[in-house]
């Protein structure tokens, strides 16, 4: 990663964080989701940030231009009521965003920024409120991995976001909330 890219992305993160500290109603509407979830996309010179309305995308080629992508129907409880929703980059640069309340995922195309909504079929716990947190892509598994922060259950979600299989492993709730980013 070039130093100019790092500088631009750090500048974008600082600018976003400062903008989120306002106190008026308009500023509160644009506050990030508690601790900011972000992903660096070095291949495309971007930073993806999860906000209260969806995702904001900062581009190193135009650091003062921010693209905002709303997520239609997105629900989250977040802190202090639960865990933060997840944000992960997939193998083709797509952003996948979860709800921490319901088993629904939103995919943002890396080129067109088109948003699609996905409701993966759960292999278990269909009688529970399952939302996904601590979302990440695992190249070894060729799938997304997530945790239900409310239950500590670990899930393997296929790349097409159609099927979520509960894995045998469980994690303590505080680990399920994911503090990675």
C-alpha positions in Angstrom: 0.0 0.0 0.0 1.5 3.3 -1.0 2.2 6.1 1.5 0.0 8.5 -0.5 -2.9 6.0 -0.3 -2.4 5.6 3.4 -2.2 9.4 3.9 -5.4 9.9 1.9 -7.3 7.2 3.7 -6.2 8.3 7.1 -7.2 11.9 6.2 -10.6 10.6 5.1 -11.1 8.6 8.4 -10.1 11.7 10.5 -12.5 13.9 8.5 -15.3 11.4 8.8 -14.7 11.0 12.5 -14.6 14.8 13.1 -17.8 15.3 11.1 -19.5 12.6 13.2 -18.8 14.6 16.4 -21.3 17.4 15.7 -24.2 17.9 18.1 -27.1 19.2 15.9 -29.9 17.0 14.5 -28.4 16.9 11.0 -25.0 15.9 12.4 -26.6 13.2 14.7 -28.3 11.7 11.6 -24.9 11.2 10.0 -23.1 9.8 13.0 -21.2 6.5 12.4 -22.4 3.3 14.0 -20.9 3.6 17.5 -17.3 2.5 16.9 -16.7 3.0 13.3 -16.6 -0.2 11.2 -14.4 0.2 8.2 -12.6 -1.8 5.5 -9.6 -0.7 3.4 -9.8 -1.7 -0.2 -6.2 -1.1 -1.4 -6.8 -2.6 -4.8 -9.4 0.2 -5.6 -7.8 2.8 -3.3 -11.0 3.1 -1.2 -12.1 3.1 2.4 -15.6 1.8 3.2 -17.2 3.1 6.4 -20.4 1.9 8.0 -22.6 4.8 9.0 -26.1 5.0 10.5 -27.6 5.3 7.0 -25.5 2.8 5.1 -21.9 3.0 3.9 -19.7 5.9 2.9 -16.9 5.3 0.5 -13.8 7.5 0.4 -11.7 7.4 -2.8 -7.9 8.2 -2.6 -8.1 9.7 -6.1 -10.7 12.2 -4.9 -10.4 12.4 -1.1 -12.8 15.3 -0.7 -15.5 13.4 -2.6 -17.6 11.0 -0.5 -20.0 8.5 -2.0 -22.9 7.6 0.2 -24.7 4.4 -0.4 -28.0 3.8 1.5 -29.0 0.3 2.4 -32.8 0.0 1.8 -34.6 -1.6 4.8 -31.4 -1.9 6.8 -32.1 -2.5 10.5 -29.6 -2.5 13.4 -29.7 -2.2 17.1 -26.0 -1.5 17.7 -24.5 -0.4 21.0 -25.5 -0.3 23.8 -28.3 -2.7 22.9 -26.3 -5.3 21.1 -23.4 -5.8 18.8 -22.5 -3.7 15.8 -23.5 -4.9 12.4 -20.7 -6.3 10.3 -18.9 -4.9 7.2 -16.7 -7.2 5.1 -15.1 -7.0 1.7 -15.6 -10.1 -0.5 -13.2 -11.7 -2.9 -14.2 -9.4 -5.8 -14.1 -6.1 -3.8 -17.8 -6.2 -3.0 -18.9 -4.8 0.4 -21.2 -7.0 2.4 -23.1 -5.5 5.3 -25.1 -7.4 7.9 -27.9 -6.6 10.3 -27.3 -7.4 13.9 -31.0 -7.9 14.4 -32.2 -10.1 11.5 -30.5 -12.6 9.2 -30.3 -10.2 6.2 -27.2 -9.1 4.3 -26.7 -6.2 1.8 -24.2 -6.5 -1.0 -22.7 -3.4 -2.6 -21.2 -4.0 -6.1 -17.6 -2.5 -6.2 -18.1 -1.0 -9.7 -21.7 0.1 -10.0 -22.4 0.5 -6.2 -25.7 -1.2 -6.8 -27.2 -2.6 -3.6 -28.8 -6.0 -3.4 -30.6 -7.5 -0.4 -30.1 -11.1 0.6 -31.9 -13.3 3.1 -29.8 -16.4 3.5 -31.6 -19.6 4.5 -30.6 -20.6 8.1 -29.7 -24.2 8.7 -30.6 -23.9 12.4 -32.1 -21.5 15.0 -35.0 -20.5 12.7 -37.0 -19.9 15.9 -34.6 -17.3 17.2 -33.7 -13.7 16.4 -30.4 -14.2 14.6 -28.5 -11.2 13.3 -24.9 -11.3 12.1 -21.9 -9.5 13.6 -18.1 -9.9 13.3 -18.5 -10.5 9.6 -15.4 -11.4 7.5 -14.6 -13.2 4.3 -12.5 -16.3 4.6 -10.5 -17.2 1.4 -9.7 -20.6 2.9 -13.4 -21.4 3.3 -14.5 -19.5 0.2 -17.3 -18.1 2.3 -18.2 -15.3 4.7 -18.0 -16.1 8.4 -20.2 -14.3 11.0 -21.2 -14.6 14.6 -24.7 -14.1 16.0 -23.7 -11.7 18.8 -26.8 -12.4 20.8 -26.2 -16.1 20.9 -22.5 -16.6 20.2 -23.2 -18.9 17.4 -20.7 -19.0 14.4 -22.1 -19.1 10.9 -20.7 -19.9 7.5 -22.4 -17.9 4.7 -21.9 -19.0 1.1 -20.4 -16.4 -1.4 -23.8 -16.0 -3.1 -25.4 -15.1 0.3 -28.1 -17.7 -0.1 -27.3 -20.2 2.7 -26.1 -19.7 6.3 -24.9 -22.8 8.0 -24.5 -22.8 11.8 -21.1 -24.2 12.7 -20.5 -26.3 15.9 -18.3 -23.7 17.4 -19.6 -21.0 19.7 -17.9 -17.9 21.1 -18.5 -15.7 24.2 -20.8 -12.8 23.5 -18.1 -10.1 23.8 -16.0 -11.9 21.2 -19.1 -12.3 19.0 -19.5 -8.5 18.9 -16.2 -8.3 17.1 -13.7 -5.6 18.0 -11.5 -6.1 15.0 -12.6 -2.9 13.1 
